[in-house]
Every structure is written in structure tokens, then in C-alpha cells.
Amino acid sequence: MNDFIRIPTNPVPEGAEVFRFEAPDGVTLRGAFFPAQRPRGTVVLLTGWSEFIEKYFEAAEDFHKRGLNVAMMDWRGQGLSDRESPVQSKWRGYFETLKNDLEHFTETIVVPHFGGPYILATHSMGGLPALMLLAKGYDRFSRAVLSAPLTRLFAGPMNIVNGFASGLASAVGLAKQTVAGQNDDAFEFEGNMFTSDKTRHQRFRDLQLAEPKAALVRPTYGWVREACKDAAKIHRADYFTKLKTPVLMVSAGDERRIDGGDHAKLASLNDLMSITVIEGALHEIMVERDDIRDQYFAAFDTFVAPVFETQQTAPQTTD
């Protein structure tokens, strides 16, 4: 598919283009550019699990209002990027591979097309490979704002139990099998744990119905194993010693999808990491109701403001 997924309630931002590009291992990934009219910088915006580019058209327009270009990609194995790749045969190293895909996308696709400074913005699952990349000292981004980042999938003892169970299932050859009893509970609005905004909930549901191939239903045992393993890794006391980029974690006050309480623990590992909590927010902060989204973008504006204080006022040009 070489066009955007289109529905009447989700207009494509003006000037947007969708394209395909190759990852270092030859896997085909899907990307999109959303140019601002008078850009002063660029946001690399990355989705969570089972999401895809079109869900964030509204967010792209919000970044445009701030004079920021937006670049996005569908993660491998998700959206309309390739669903099969060598790493997904057993899922080993999946988040390490996503980390490498992010660096490749930024350096070879985004930087030649859009000018800086560059801001990284992620949601949920996208936060884990982002943190892994930043932790190695990668400093292309001036700031990183992580919405409800996946820093730990399960809270309390369940993190150990599910990590062990997914590892055991993978060890007996079930890494590619979907987790039993873990249907996506976002399809119905009532009782969902993702957004309290009915209109935005329905819009994403309509996008999923318009292109069923773009949506996932259940995670695999291999994916859960890797998420638990790499989430544990980033909690090592020395993991962020090379971090150069200031990171803001925006945490949902009514989080029920991941271990939101872990964000404060992780932020305590390095002075460059901080946290703000939006009370009343469910997991998908950028597709929540207006008052919650306003708080997210206010936190974003405050956090990235120092990046632009010394910037020349002349607008940038795009290729």
C-alpha cells in the first residue's frame, strides 16, 4: 500500500507523503513526512504497540502549530511495515533491532530531508527502543518526550511471573504464537483502558476497520519475553551513564496498560531524566480528551523551550 489509510474523520495533513525504505537488514519499513509551513525544527514521532502512522495525524497537526516538521515510521512487524523479518523468527533481539531501525531512520531518512534541531517524541512501546538508543550516548536529539513509555510491562510480582512464563513458552517453540487470553481490549469504548475520548477512540477503530492488515490483535510470547528482558536491562544502575539527551517521561495518572508507577523509579537513575504525571489520563495520552492533551503539549512546550531560545528566528527550508 503506497497511500495513507483514509477515512473521512481523519484528514491527511497538507503536504504529507508516505513512502517505503529499507532497514539495514533489508526489511522494508513504511515512513511518512509531514512538513510544517515555516519549520523551526523537526519531531521524530514514534508509535506504540499495534499502532500505525495514521493514528497520529492530529498530533502531527499539533506539532505543526509549533513550527515543527514531523517524521514517522511504522515499526517492523507492525502497521504496514514488513510483518516478517529475520529477528521475528524467534523474536530475540527485537527491541535492539527497533533501536537500530530508529537510528537508521533518523540518520539516513530524516536528517537529509528535514532540518534540526531534532526532538524525539514516542508513545508507549516506542519509548523502550528510544531509551535504549539514547542510553548508548546517541545525541542527535536535543530533547526526548516519552508519552506513557514502556519501561516495565507489568507491575509487581506479575512482571516476574509473565517474564518467566513468556520465556518458558518461547523456549518450547512458541515464540511466534500469540499470548492466550490477551485480545486487544481497545475495540469497545466502554471499559477500555486507553482513552476516555469517545470520538478519538472511534476514529482509530474506523482506521483499523479501513485497513485490518495494519492492526495487531495479540502480542506474541516472544514479544512479551523481549519486552520484559529489555525493560529489566534499562533498570541497571549503570545503564544510563552515557546518556546525553534530556528525557521527559509523561505518565498517565490512571495508567492501567503498563507499569506507570515505574517511571519515577527509572527517572531517578539519571539527572537528565524527569517525569510529569497527568492526573486522570488513561494510557494513550496523545489521543485522550482535550484537557489531557492540552496538558501533554504544555509539558512538551516547556520542556523543549530551551532548545529554541538561542535558535535564529529565520525559518528553515526543507529539501
VOKE-337843 format. One line per 8 residues: number of its first residue (from 1); their letters; for each residue x, y, z of C-alpha. Coordinates in steps of 0.1 Angstrom, whole numbers. Layout:
BEGIN
NUM	a	X/Y/Z ~ ...
This chain:
BEGIN
1	mndfirip	0/0/0 ~ 16/32/-12 ~ -10/56/1 ~ -23/66/35 ~ -52/48/51 ~ -80/73/45 ~ -113/78/64 ~ -134/110/64
9	tnpvpega	-129/118/100 ~ -91/117/98 ~ -80/141/71 ~ -44/137/58 ~ -23/168/68 ~ -15/191/39 ~ 18/182/22 ~ 21/148/38
17	evfrfeap	38/120/20 ~ 41/83/27 ~ 70/62/15 ~ 89/29/20 ~ 126/25/29 ~ 149/-3/37 ~ 163/-11/71 ~ 200/-22/74
25	dgvtlrga	190/-59/72 ~ 169/-53/40 ~ 135/-53/57 ~ 111/-28/41 ~ 97/-3/65 ~ 70/24/60 ~ 76/60/67 ~ 59/94/64
33	ffpaqrpr	68/131/63 ~ 46/159/75 ~ 63/192/66 ~ 54/224/86 ~ 49/256/66 ~ 76/276/84 ~ 97/250/103 ~ 120/258/131
41	gtvvlltg	128/221/139 ~ 117/185/135 ~ 99/159/156 ~ 105/122/151 ~ 73/108/163 ~ 70/70/171 ~ 40/49/179 ~ 32/23/204
49	wsefieky	24/-14/200 ~ -3/-22/174 ~ -5/14/162 ~ 4/30/129 ~ 11/63/113 ~ -24/75/106 ~ -34/74/143 ~ -12/104/149
57	feaaedfh	-24/128/121 ~ -40/150/148 ~ -8/151/168 ~ 12/159/137 ~ -10/190/132 ~ -4/200/168 ~ 33/199/162 ~ 29/219/130
65	krglnvam	13/246/151 ~ 46/248/170 ~ 66/252/138 ~ 78/216/138 ~ 81/191/109 ~ 71/156/117 ~ 87/123/106 ~ 71/89/114
73	mdwrgqgl	76/53/107 ~ 57/21/113 ~ 78/-2/134 ~ 88/-35/118 ~ 62/-62/124 ~ 35/-35/129 ~ 14/-12/109 ~ 21/-16/72
81	sdrespvq	58/-22/75 ~ 70/-57/68 ~ 54/-82/92 ~ 82/-108/89 ~ 119/-102/94 ~ 148/-125/105 ~ 146/-112/141 ~ 109/-122/143
89	skwrgyfe	116/-159/137 ~ 123/-162/174 ~ 118/-125/184 ~ 153/-125/200 ~ 168/-90/200 ~ 136/-74/188 ~ 139/-42/208 ~ 176/-40/200
97	tlkndleh	166/-42/163 ~ 140/-15/168 ~ 166/7/184 ~ 188/2/153 ~ 158/9/130 ~ 152/42/148 ~ 188/53/144 ~ 189/43/108
105	ftetivvp	156/61/101 ~ 168/93/118 ~ 203/94/102 ~ 196/83/67 ~ 160/93/61 ~ 150/122/84 ~ 182/143/86 ~ 188/145/48
113	hfggpyil	152/157/44 ~ 143/179/74 ~ 164/204/93 ~ 171/204/130 ~ 170/208/159 ~ 155/174/163 ~ 131/163/191 ~ 121/127/198
121	athsmggl	85/120/208 ~ 73/85/215 ~ 43/67/228 ~ 43/35/250 ~ 63/7/233 ~ 82/33/212 ~ 97/46/244 ~ 117/14/251
129	palmllak	139/13/220 ~ 142/51/222 ~ 156/48/258 ~ 179/21/246 ~ 192/42/218 ~ 197/73/240 ~ 214/53/267 ~ 243/45/244
137	gydrfsra	251/82/241 ~ 233/89/208 ~ 228/127/208 ~ 211/136/175 ~ 180/146/195 ~ 181/178/216 ~ 152/166/238 ~ 131/134/241
145	vlsapltr	95/134/253 ~ 81/100/260 ~ 44/96/265 ~ 35/67/288 ~ 67/49/279 ~ 70/11/282 ~ 97/10/309 ~ 81/-21/326
153	lfagpmni	52/-40/311 ~ 37/-55/343 ~ 36/-41/379 ~ 48/-60/409 ~ 52/-98/410 ~ 33/-102/377 ~ 64/-88/359 ~ 84/-117/371
161	vngfasgl	56/-142/365 ~ 49/-131/330 ~ 86/-127/321 ~ 92/-163/332 ~ 61/-177/315 ~ 68/-160/282 ~ 104/-172/283 ~ 93/-207/290
169	asavglak	68/-207/262 ~ 94/-193/238 ~ 119/-219/248 ~ 95/-247/238 ~ 90/-232/203 ~ 60/-209/209 ~ 78/-175/205 ~ 57/-167/174
177	qtvagqnd	24/-178/190 ~ 0/-151/203 ~ -5/-149/240 ~ -36/-167/251 ~ -64/-146/265 ~ -47/-113/255 ~ -71/-99/229 ~ -69/-62/223
185	dafefegn	-95/-47/246 ~ -94/-13/229 ~ -121/-22/203 ~ -150/-13/226 ~ -151/21/241 ~ -168/12/274 ~ -143/-1/298 ~ -113/4/276
193	mftsdktr	-80/14/293 ~ -66/36/266 ~ -86/68/261 ~ -117/85/277 ~ -124/104/245 ~ -151/85/226 ~ -146/104/193 ~ -109/97/191
201	hqrfrdlq	-115/61/202 ~ -139/56/173 ~ -116/73/148 ~ -89/48/155 ~ -114/19/154 ~ -125/32/119 ~ -89/33/108 ~ -84/-3/119
209	laepkaal	-116/-14/101 ~ -105/5/69 ~ -72/-14/68 ~ -73/-46/90 ~ -38/-55/80 ~ -24/-25/99 ~ -37/-36/133 ~ -25/-64/156
217	vrptygwv	-48/-83/179 ~ -25/-101/204 ~ 12/-99/214 ~ 33/-130/210 ~ 51/-149/237 ~ 84/-139/221 ~ 75/-102/221 ~ 65/-103/258
225	reackdaa	97/-121/267 ~ 118/-95/249 ~ 98/-66/264 ~ 103/-80/299 ~ 140/-87/293 ~ 149/-53/279 ~ 128/-35/304 ~ 148/-52/331
233	kihradyf	180/-42/314 ~ 173/-5/314 ~ 169/-5/352 ~ 206/-14/358 ~ 222/13/379 ~ 249/20/353 ~ 227/17/322 ~ 223/55/315
241	tklktpvl	258/66/323 ~ 263/77/287 ~ 230/95/284 ~ 234/130/268 ~ 199/139/259 ~ 174/153/285 ~ 144/130/287 ~ 109/138/299
249	mvsagder	85/109/307 ~ 49/120/306 ~ 30/95/328 ~ -7/88/328 ~ -23/92/362 ~ -49/64/356 ~ -25/41/338 ~ -37/5/335
257	ridggdha	-19/-8/305 ~ 17/-7/317 ~ 35/-2/350 ~ 32/36/351 ~ 45/37/387 ~ 79/26/373 ~ 85/59/355 ~ 96/77/387
265	klaslndl	119/48/396 ~ 136/50/362 ~ 138/87/362 ~ 158/86/395 ~ 186/67/377 ~ 199/98/359 ~ 197/136/365 ~ 188/141/328
273	msitvieg	156/122/332 ~ 125/137/347 ~ 88/128/349 ~ 55/147/349 ~ 22/130/357 ~ -11/140/341 ~ -38/131/366 ~ -69/114/351
281	alheimve	-52/104/319 ~ -55/69/305 ~ -27/53/286 ~ -29/69/252 ~ -23/105/263 ~ -20/120/228 ~ -54/106/218 ~ -71/115/251
289	rddirdqy	-97/142/257 ~ -88/178/250 ~ -79/188/286 ~ -55/160/289 ~ -39/166/255 ~ -35/202/264 ~ -15/193/295 ~ 7/170/274
297	faafdtfv	15/197/249 ~ 20/223/277 ~ 46/199/292 ~ 62/194/258 ~ 64/231/251 ~ 80/239/285 ~ 105/210/282 ~ 117/218/247
305	apvfetqq	117/256/250 ~ 154/258/259 ~ 162/242/226 ~ 148/271/207 ~ 158/300/229 ~ 191/305/211 ~ 179/295/177 ~ 179/321/149
313	tapqttd	144/332/140 ~ 148/327/103 ~ 127/298/90 ~ 144/267/78 ~ 138/252/44 ~ 131/216/35 ~ 146/196/7
